Amino acid sequence: MDVVFITESQYQKLTNAPEDSKYRAVFAWMTMICFWSTLFIRFLFIEVTYTDENLLRFREVPPDDLEALLCLMLYILGFLTFSLFVIFGFTERFYLERRMIHRLRWVDLAIFCSWIYVPWLIENIYNTRMILFFTSCVIVGLCLNRKRFRLIGFHAPIKKTLLFFAIIFAFGLIQVVQSVGIYINSYLGIDQYSDRENSIKNSYQMNTDATMNAFSSVSSSSASSNAALTFLAVCLLAPIAEEILFRGYLQTLFTHYVGRIFSVILTALLFSLYHVDVASFFPLFFTGIIFGIFREVFKSVWAASALHMFMNMLFSLFF
């Protein structure tokens, strides 16, 4: 089923939206801006040093007083706009969520980002392995689109056997393009050190060792739970949540304005920047392109999610 796009003025003529909906849409936009700002502001916390091999190493460091104040202001502003978004939701009886039919607009993305803002804020403050944030992305994405799953790819691929072999082939292709990304880093003089990847690997290593010890020690149950939570976050929740946001919302919206090819590229670019990992920028960018192609070929976010889960699972277990 094709996605039908209309302008805001055309939509207003077709509906009788409550007056409060206009104000609520503004607060949704402001909350979304705060959401992306608190994400990309982390690039300010990156320190550049040189290795013994004279390569550029990018490491995330704690913010200074001015940067911390800027983050606090963004957090407070985002929370205030989110609160107004919710308050006006009660006055208009959550019309913006209920009126969603088979049309996708940028305000729909703003609404989605608004509902996941507080979980994102909590993750930034308490660092709970992103489980709360990823879970909220999945729940909000499914709830907001429960009557129009096909609009942003919530339907199973028709050719499931083809999907299986395509995932195997795509995973091999991902290894190739990531190697190309690493080569580009070497050419540009960028060290492969990544705080993000090291954090994940260390978490897995500690939790895997604890899990092995759990077979001989009951006291290791807590560590085993940590291992299970880490695996759940990285291999199940993260792929679905990220594909809903990037290949579900963003790629669908970009397609209307710049076509399928450039929408895949733009979405992959944002996907790479979203990880705030300079050393992994090119590998993630090329991987995002393959995810985007999967979404287009199979017309399904689930297909891209399956590939994403398969990749994360193998990387977690064997790499």
C-alpha positions, 0 to 999 in steps of 0.5 A, a space after each residue: 500500500 502506497 503512503 499518501 502525503 498531504 500538506 498541513 493546510 490540506 490536512 486541516 481542511 479535511 479535519 476539525 482539529 481542536 485548537 489546542 492541537 496546534 499548540 501541542 504540535 509546537 511543544 512536540 516539535 520543541 521536545 523533539 529538538 531537545 531530544 536530538 540536541 541532547 544526543 548530538 551535544 555529546 560530540 562536544 565531550 569528545 577529546 582528540 589525542 594522538 596515539 604512539 602511532 601518530 593516529 587520531 584517537 577520539 575519546 569521550 570525556 566528562 563535560 566541563 562546567 559550561 558543557 554540563 550547564 548547557 546539558 542541564 538547560 537542555 534537559 530542563 527545557 525538554 522536560 518542560 516542553 514534554 510536560 506541556 505536550 502531555 498537559 495539552 494532550 489531556 485538554 485535546 483528548 490526545 487528538 494528535 495520536 488518535 487522528 493518525 490514519 494512513 498518512 505520515 508527516 513530520 509532526 508524527 515523528 515529533 510526537 514519537 520523539 516526545 513520548 520517548 524523551 523522558 526515558 531518554 532523559 532517564 538513561 542519560 542520568 542513570 545509565 540503565 544500559 538503554 533498556 528503558 529507552 529501547 523498550 519505550 521506542 518499541 512500545 511507543 512505536 507500536 502503540 502510535 501505529 497500531 492501526 497503520 502498521 504497514 505505513 512504516 513497515 510493521 508487516 512481515 516480509 512475504 518471502 521469508 525463505 528469501 529473507 533468511 538467505 538474504 540475511 546471511 548474504 547481507 551479513 557477509 556484505 556488512 563484514 566487507 563494508 565495515 572493512 572498507 570503513 576501517 580502511 578509510 579510517 586508516 587512510 584518514 589517520 583515525 585510530 580504531 579505539 571506540 569507547 562505545 564498543 569497548 564498553 559493550 565488549 567489557 560488559 559482555 566479557 564480565 557478564 559472560 564470565 559471571 554467567 559461566 560461574 553461575 553454574 557453580 555458584 548460586 550467588 552469581 545470579 545477579 551477574 547472570 541477570 546482568 548478562 541477560 539484560 545486556 544481551 536483551 538490550 543489544 541483541 533484541 530491543 536495540 535493533 527493533 527500536 533503532 529500526 523503528 526510528 530510522 528505517 520506520 519513521 525517518 527513511 519513510 519521510 525522507 523518501 517523499 522529499 528526496 527519493 528512495 536512494 537519497 533517503 537510504 543515504 540520509 538515514 544511514 548518515 543520521 544512524 551513524 551520527 546517532 551512535 556518537 562514535 567517530 571511530 565507527 562512523 564509516 563502518 556504521 554508515 555503510 552498515 546503515 545503508 545495507 539496513 536501508 536497502 533491506 527495508 526498501 527491498 522487503 518493504 518491511 522494518 521487520 526485515 531490517 530488524 531481523 538483519 540488525 538482530 542477527 548482526 548484533 547477536 553474532 558480534 556479541 557472541 563471536 567478535 
